[in-house]
Amino acid sequence: MADHSTPFQPQDPGEINGLIEILNRAQSQKKSSTGFFCKKKTYQVEGSPIPVDSWKFLDHEYKKKVLPTFARGLFTCKNPATGDWEIASRGYDKFFNIDEVERTKWTWIKENTKGPYEVTVKENGCIIFISGLPDDTLLVCSKHSVGPGLDPGKSHAFIGETWVDQQLEKVGKSKTEFSRVLREANVTAVAELCDDAFEEHILPYEGDHAGLYLHGVNLRLPKFSTYSAADVKKFAQDWGFKVVGSFDKPDVQSLRDFLEEVAETGSWDGKDVEGFVIRCKARDGPDGEWHDWFFKYKFEEPYLMYRLWRECTKAIISGKEPKFKKHTAITAEYLKFAEKHLKEDPEAAERYRQNHGIIKLRNAFLEYRGQKGSDIIREEVEDTESEGAGEGISQIKDNVVLVPIATLGCGKTTIANALHELFGWGHIQNDNIGDKRGKMQEFANTVSNALRDFPVVFADRNNHQYRERQQIIRDVSKLNYKTTFVALHYVHSEDLMGEIENNTMARVFGRGDNHQTIRAATQSRNFTESIMKGFLQRFQGLDTGRFPDSGFNAVIDLDPLADSRENLETVVSELKRHYPKLIPELPTSADYDRAISAALNYAPSRHTASRDTPQPSQPKVKPKFVAPSTTESRKAPKQEQKQPDRKRKYKAIDYFGIFLPFQEVYAAVDSAFEAQPERIRGFWKELNANGRVQETFHVTLCHASSQTKRSDVWKKYTDLLYSKGDDLSAVLGRGNVELHSMAWNGRVMAVRVLLPEEWDCANDAPHTTIGTANPSIKPVESNKMLEAWSRGDKNILSLELQGVVIEGEVKPFSRR
């Protein structure tokens, strides 16, 4: 046995076989009886005949209680000698930042954890797992992948294994020996790969500071069990790893005092640090068993400032105007220094584009100033305190955009209507923009235009994913650089997801058809539930430690289970606290009641461009476009009621198509790219960075240009439309669309799909276009690209999507 006595427990074959059975059942893209999703990818390990499976859960799944294991980084294999499955490598249980979830709030920690609290420095790199296979092959994995991949020079696992080779050589031990020791102890060594020559992050790791920092040794079990910091340190020294600094705090109060003091500058022991990981024992309730448990305390500064400098530098290299609202004075000074440096060394700009030289340039500026980042942050804090209110954010009284981060049924539109009722503020509803090309940009344009008339505008959209927040902040800032963005974050706590789902569904079904897009009274219950569950599954909570959420000037946390009256008062009181001049006087309790009553009685209009809210002095709200009421239609003289001109109407149809839910398609594509090397991800990242991902996704069944060539298909859909009442907005039917594979060539990206038999397609290669490199490239180019792909064109890259199935709506489309 390995010389590490605590803890040890062998794997139970029956338990692991059962685990694999559950994971295999949960692989289907539709939620199964397991209550969660997971994805499996099989890797062939170099030098071993034993294939290894990587299992990946979506991030939000870790907040649920139904997972059979909470390992983030899970690899399994079948033992060829016994035929049983076993865990080949195991990462940590996913752990969360302080206040990120209910179980990382200080009150919960105080009541449900016990010391000693082992505080370890959070190194800034990428995670590597090392373990032994049944045939003594050393298995080195990154978070979700194994081996060199398509580009060894950019593979985390491959570079990690190179470092393992180097350190084993230094201590005079072999990979086989290391593999046996890990296997006998039934553990995975968990390290951070920190090497600026390979990949720069925020903190520098060069020369002797580069390498593998061992910060954990985990038992390969479904339930999390790990070595103490002292045992990890000894293991690191035995096998040539770099040692992660750690120390103990005896109780919660001393731990909190230490963390909050260090957080003021982000500096500890004379150097900048990203934060700390705290290891202790926790229990689930007063009678629960104590178990190993981690949480983290990440520092906002100076890392947000460093990231800001990085993004601004990339902007000026690309010839764009850098945008920054925080750290304004020091960032302006940094950019002058950076521009001079890049002008003197033109090759440095290209290296910077490739994420090399970022830290070197930053450190050169800090050396020029004779300060550390923590010194700058300390000075800014002191300046703010000495100036008092000054001319800072407390003086803001206009150009404010409220950005909800929510899912369906949380009450965001009710809050928006109530704020309008109280203050006459603007309210722009994304659902009123309509399903048209450029919808996301149009939403941002409409919000920005409304700021000319209103001091505050509510950007009414779920904004439940990072990309949506990035888009609204980026596009509104381009049009109005002085905008202040406030996040209204409906906190989706991991322990309450089931209750949130039940409550929000009850609200939506209780509202019936009184919703901008969902008609819960007339649509099938399963259809409405599937839409709502999709939003819950894709919800990405606020993380101000990363872009784009670092771009919010203030955050107001709201409870999705609370009634809107309570959340309304929270929004108003917090806005007044942040921006006193925005709300000179708080409303009375009667004012809040009146506003909520009016908001709850608001009836949405559909198919309008935007909601044109009045100036504060105007008592009523008028939609910009009002459709004729059914009462007015009945009053029309009989002789004026004409039969619809079908011929003229069908000339207005551009195509019939299956329209797919945007978020589900985007999530499937994004997930497929996530585990790929940079060379494969490049075009996808380019489309996102340039805003070239299409705002809607559809599969064209028959285009107007094909109605002569494929008159049978065109007639099928026009006849179906006529049978539905000749309404161009009618849904002609629904069907499951399988996203089969992606293909792209640097100009256009598309997803090949498989359609149900009943939906004929005039196109030889049914597909949905994902995006084009620039506006001059039309989506129709996807057809030629897919034809070339089917002929074996080697210039076209592709990825399988493993049969993701999504329900779509068949409808006609007209731009007229």
Buried (B, 14 or more C-beta within 10 A) or exposed (E): EBEBEEBBEEBBBEBBBBBBEBBBEBBBBEBBEBEBBBBBBEBEBEEBEBEBBBBBBBEBBBBBEEBBBBBBBBBBBBBEEEEBBBBBBBBBBBBBBBEBBBBBBEEBBEEBBEBBBBBBBBBBBBBBBBBBBBBBBBBBBBBBBBBBBEEBEBBBBBBBBBBBEEBBEEEEBEBEBBBBBBBEBBBBBBBBBBBBEBBBBBBBBEEEEBBBBBBBBBBBBBBBBBBBBEBBBBBBEBBBBBBBBBBBBEEBEEBBEBBEEBBEBBBBEEEBBBBBBBBBBBBBEEEEEEEBBBBBBBBBBBBBBBBBBBBBBBBBBEEEEBBBBBBEEBBEBBBEBBEEBBEEEEEBBEBBEEBBBBBBBBEBBBEEBEBBBBBBBBEBEEEEEEEEEEEEBBEBBBBBBBBBBBBBBBBBBBBBBBBBBBBBBBBBBBBBBEBEEBBBBBBBBBBBBBBEBBBBBBBBBBBBBBBBBBBBBBBBBBEBEEBBBBBBBBBBBBBBBEEBBEBBBEBBBEBEEBBBEBBBEEEEEEBBBBBBBBBBBBBBBBBBBEBBBBBBBBBBBBBBBBEBBBBBBBBBBBBBEBBBEBBEEEBEEEBBEBBBEBBBEBEBBBEBBBBBBBEBEEEEBEBEEEEEEEEEEEEEEEEEEEEEEEEEBBEEBBBBBBBBBBBBBBBBBBBBBEBBBBEBBBBBEBBBEEBBBBBBBBBBBBBBEBBEEBEEBBEBBBEBBBEBEBEBEBEBBBBEBBBBBBBBBEBBBBBBBEBBEEBBBBBEBBBBBBBBBEEEBEBEBBBEBBEBBEEEEEEBBEBEBBEBBBBBBBBBBBEE
